[in-house]
Amino acid sequence: MVTKLLHTRYRLNDLERSVKFYQEVLGLQEVRRHKSPRGSELVFLKAPQSEETIELCHFPDSGPVQVQPDLTHLAFEVESLEAFGKHLARLGLKYSDGPHVNPDGSGFAFIDAPEGYEIELMQEPRRYLGKTA
């Protein structure tokens, strides 16, 4: 049996463009970088409060990456979709879908990462004194 998720891999055409996006837009931290024995360039990133990492991979020998629409996405928690939307606007970006906020304050929105991968941003319900508002 497995014991925990370690990382998720996304193969890319332009590694540095994507690393910049994940760091500057999402605030992920680079934790390591190396070349695999078969020649893939790998960069591992993580969110500040997560243990799991995202492995960004550049391996030109396997051909160009063509991401199909709605194939896969990564989901990250944000404190406020409204505040994150303002952060995006300062960077000249915007949500590709949403935000969609429920009466309890929970919600989600999507942005497009380089090369067509989707990123979902999720806001937890408002909580006051341990109770959902």
Buried (B, 14 or more C-beta within 10 A) or exposed (E): EEEEEEBEEBBBBEBEEBBEBBBEBBEBEBEEEEEEEEEBBBBBBBBEEEEEBBBBBBBEEEEEBEBEEEEEEBEBEBEBBBEBBEBBEEEEBEBEEBBEBEEEBBBBBBBBBBBEBBBBBEBEEEEEEEEEE
